[in-house]
Amino acid sequence: MLKRLQDHSGQWDFIIVGGGATGVGIAIDAVTRGYDVLLLEQSDFGKGTSSRSTKLVHGGVRYLEQGNLSLVMEALKERGLLLQNAPHLVRNLGFVVPTYQWWESPFYGAGLKLYNLLAGKYGFGASRILSKEQTLEHLPALDPEGLRGGVIYFDGQFDDSRLLINLVATASEHGATLLNYAEVKGFTTNSQGMVDGVTAYDSLNYEDFEARAKVVINATGPFSDIVRRLADRTAPQTLALSKGIHIVLDRDFLAGDSAIMVPHTADKRVMFAIPWHGHTLVGTTDTPLVNPEPEPLAFDTEVEFVLSTAARYFAKKPTTKDVRSVFAGIRPLVRSDDSKNTAALSREHTIRIEDSGLLTMCGGKWTTYRRMAEDCVNQAAALAKLPERDCVTHGLKIHGHDADSEQYGHLSVYGSDAPAVRRLMSDEIALSWPLNEALPYTGAEVVFGVREEMAMTLEDVLARRTRALFLNARAALDMAPRVAELMARELGQTPDWQEQQVGEFTDVACGYLMSSEP
Ligand SMILES: Cc1cc2nc3c(=O)[nH]c(=O)nc-3n(C[C@H](O)[C@H](O)[C@H](O)COP(=O)(O)OP(=O)(O)OC[C@H]3O[C@@H](n4cnc5c(N)ncnc54)[C@H](O)[C@@H]3O)c2cc1C
């Protein structure tokens, strides 16, 4: 990527700031239309919100309740396209709403029927009302106390950072230049004061550099207002940030093949318990936040709230000792001055063009990243007076596309790359040994991450190429020295580098452990 940057002369068509779902989605859309694209990410791809979601590809049952039918329909269509374009990463999952009052099954049954109807030809399967016995067949670990029955509906589930890494590969294969560890520090302007480029810092090689473009797009999610102010110090705040946390428990808390959807928690939110990579993921919360941080932390009170909600449904009651990992993400919601409740703010995306010509794309959700990118590139191309070209991502296969990837077991998330990962194991038997008994990961995924997926730091491998940190923070810490050793071998790095990486990773990973843990 650095070579592509060095070899490039003159202006890019697009410079995109931010390597989350929004930025990388825009990069794919623009490059596949034939535009010349540079994307800069200050940390690793997906370091922000895009690795910290609930992992749902969904229309959003809650937006249905808010009456936002167009948002739901658009997201349901995108859900269908994502299953079609990245079948190795998206799966159809049954969600059961357990019911305890006589009116709940017909009420949620009708709403979820509408949800399925709105999906039209992109439907994932018809919802239906379940008896108490059928509900317990789907959710054998549900507490049967007071249960009357349930309603099952179908939605999508995915691995967010794996999808992002595959989107980066897709953009790169079509010719985009995408750099991680390249922070945009400021903007350059032309003689009319219009933004025409960026000043940036390559934090791996300790070098400043500049790049020019016909249009610059700010896709920095929760950091959007900070980046807007690099171009205009007086830019008003447009975001209302909200933190959401998740906890990860062992799989047996949610036995069976379905997820639980709780339509109304004590704080009037939706909460999910989902089977994910052999574990149970439970979340999320909604806590207003003033300043965005690269590593937002979960408060003990937030963890307790999620645990107590889960305990109402699980037969085996989880406690803080059962939490394998806790992670927090920040929603970049677009501000509405008359609402103090971020749970009620719109998840729709917005495009803002400043007087300086800087374009900011924000809001939306992971599920709709493709549609957001399409809108953004339409606007940006017009702003930059680029030749008009049609969007082609509707049916564009995403890197790794493989409709039969289940055959690769835990490597199924690699899709068509799984045989290459397996070859690393057969070429060097030590790379097939598990790195920790609690998780399925092997040295082969580490080597593949470094060679093929731009993993530069220990955290990149343990948090976003594999999901070790998100699944079991203690196990991730235990495997860190061995993973650092394997990475050093690949990158030609020294024992000092290994030690430094383990130290930096330990600092980050402590935030994923329960505060009561030593
Ligand atoms: C708790 C939670 C649960 C969610 N669950 C779901 C879900 O289940 N399904 C769904 O569809 N959506 C979900 N979402 C929404 C979805 O995750 C977000 O909409 C999406 O990830 C936002 O992506 P983004 O690229 O805009 O932001 P980010 O992923 O945060 O990316 C912004 C990037 O910009 C980079 N950056 C910042 N400043 C600079 C700079 N100066 N130079 C270079 N780079 C910079 C950051 O490092 C970051 O990587 C959830 C969100 C949260 C918080």
The ligand as an SDF file (V2000), in Angstrom:
LIG
                    3D

 53 58  0  0  0  0  0  0  0  0999 V2000
  -23.0420   -0.9290   20.6190 C   0  0  0  0  0  0  0  0  0  0  0  0
  -23.3350   -0.8620   19.1470 C   0  0  0  0  0  0  0  0  0  0  0  0
  -24.0030   -1.9080   18.5270 C   0  0  0  0  0  0  0  0  0  0  0  0
  -24.2840   -1.8540   17.1610 C   0  0  0  0  0  0  0  0  0  0  0  0
  -24.8790   -2.9240   16.5730 N   0  0  0  0  0  0  0  0  0  0  0  0
  -25.1490   -2.8970   15.2580 C   0  0  0  0  0  0  0  0  0  0  0  0
  -25.7130   -4.0340   14.6350 C   0  0  0  0  0  0  0  0  0  0  0  0
  -25.9040   -5.0760   15.2540 O   0  0  0  0  0  0  0  0  0  0  0  0
  -25.9850   -3.9480   13.3110 N   0  0  0  0  0  0  0  0  0  0  0  0
  -25.7590   -2.8130   12.5910 C   0  0  0  0  0  0  0  0  0  0  0  0
  -26.0860   -2.8020   11.4140 O   0  0  0  0  0  0  0  0  0  0  0  0
  -25.1840   -1.7340   13.1460 N   0  0  0  0  0  0  0  0  0  0  0  0
  -24.8570   -1.7510   14.4650 C   0  0  0  0  0  0  0  0  0  0  0  0
  -24.2450   -0.6850   15.0480 N   0  0  0  0  0  0  0  0  0  0  0  0
  -23.9030    0.4800   14.2250 C   0  0  0  0  0  0  0  0  0  0  0  0
  -22.5840    0.2730   13.4430 C   0  0  0  0  0  0  0  0  0  0  0  0
  -21.6530   -0.4580   14.1880 O   0  0  0  0  0  0  0  0  0  0  0  0
  -22.0180    1.6380   13.0730 C   0  0  0  0  0  0  0  0  0  0  0  0
  -23.0000    2.3720   12.4030 O   0  0  0  0  0  0  0  0  0  0  0  0
  -20.8040    1.5400   12.1560 C   0  0  0  0  0  0  0  0  0  0  0  0
  -19.8550    0.6080   12.6290 O   0  0  0  0  0  0  0  0  0  0  0  0
  -20.1610    2.9200   12.0410 C   0  0  0  0  0  0  0  0  0  0  0  0
  -19.0410    2.8120   11.2000 O   0  0  0  0  0  0  0  0  0  0  0  0
  -18.1610    4.0760   10.8730 P   0  0  0  0  0  0  0  0  0  0  0  0
  -17.1960    3.6620    9.8330 O   0  0  0  0  0  0  0  0  0  0  0  0
  -19.0290    5.2370   10.5860 O   0  0  0  0  0  0  0  0  0  0  0  0
  -17.4060    4.4100   12.2450 O   0  0  0  0  0  0  0  0  0  0  0  0
  -16.1370    3.6790   12.8740 P   0  0  0  0  0  0  0  0  0  0  0  0
  -16.1930    2.2160   12.7300 O   0  0  0  0  0  0  0  0  0  0  0  0
  -15.9750    4.1980   14.2680 O   0  0  0  0  0  0  0  0  0  0  0  0
  -14.9340    4.1570   11.9740 O   0  0  0  0  0  0  0  0  0  0  0  0
  -14.3790    5.4420   12.0390 C   0  0  0  0  0  0  0  0  0  0  0  0
  -12.8810    5.2990   11.8880 C   0  0  0  0  0  0  0  0  0  0  0  0
  -12.2860    6.5750   11.7010 O   0  0  0  0  0  0  0  0  0  0  0  0
  -10.9900    6.5120   12.2460 C   0  0  0  0  0  0  0  0  0  0  0  0
  -10.4760    7.8690   12.4470 N   0  0  0  0  0  0  0  0  0  0  0  0
  -10.8900    8.7820   13.3570 C   0  0  0  0  0  0  0  0  0  0  0  0
  -10.1690    9.9150   13.2440 N   0  0  0  0  0  0  0  0  0  0  0  0
   -9.2860    9.7330   12.2240 C   0  0  0  0  0  0  0  0  0  0  0  0
   -8.2680   10.5330   11.6360 C   0  0  0  0  0  0  0  0  0  0  0  0
   -7.9970   11.7710   12.0840 N   0  0  0  0  0  0  0  0  0  0  0  0
   -7.5310   10.0090   10.6120 N   0  0  0  0  0  0  0  0  0  0  0  0
   -7.7910    8.7570   10.1410 C   0  0  0  0  0  0  0  0  0  0  0  0
   -8.7400    7.9550   10.6900 N   0  0  0  0  0  0  0  0  0  0  0  0
   -9.4830    8.4320   11.7050 C   0  0  0  0  0  0  0  0  0  0  0  0
  -11.1960    5.7260   13.5330 C   0  0  0  0  0  0  0  0  0  0  0  0
   -9.9800    5.1750   14.0210 O   0  0  0  0  0  0  0  0  0  0  0  0
  -12.2160    4.6820   13.1040 C   0  0  0  0  0  0  0  0  0  0  0  0
  -11.6080    3.4520   12.7410 O   0  0  0  0  0  0  0  0  0  0  0  0
  -23.9230   -0.7170   16.4090 C   0  0  0  0  0  0  0  0  0  0  0  0
  -23.2370    0.3360   17.0340 C   0  0  0  0  0  0  0  0  0  0  0  0
  -22.9380    0.2440   18.3800 C   0  0  0  0  0  0  0  0  0  0  0  0
  -22.1670    1.3420   19.0320 C   0  0  0  0  0  0  0  0  0  0  0  0
  1  2  1  0
  2  3  1  0
  2 52  2  0
  3  4  2  0
  4  5  1  0
  4 50  1  0
  5  6  2  0
  6  7  1  0
  6 13  1  0
  7  8  2  0
  7  9  1  0
  9 10  1  0
 10 11  2  0
 10 12  1  0
 12 13  2  0
 13 14  1  0
 14 15  1  0
 14 50  1  0
 15 16  1  0
 16 17  1  0
 16 18  1  0
 18 19  1  0
 18 20  1  0
 20 21  1  0
 20 22  1  0
 22 23  1  0
 23 24  1  0
 24 25  2  0
 24 26  1  0
 24 27  1  0
 27 28  1  0
 28 29  2  0
 28 30  1  0
 28 31  1  0
 31 32  1  0
 32 33  1  0
 33 34  1  0
 33 48  1  0
 34 35  1  0
 35 36  1  0
 35 46  1  0
 36 37  1  0
 36 45  1  0
 37 38  2  0
 38 39  1  0
 39 40  1  0
 39 45  2  0
 40 41  1  0
 40 42  2  0
 42 43  1  0
 43 44  2  0
 44 45  1  0
 46 47  1  0
 46 48  1  0
 48 49  1  0
 50 51  2  0
 51 52  1  0
 52 53  1  0
M  END
$$$$
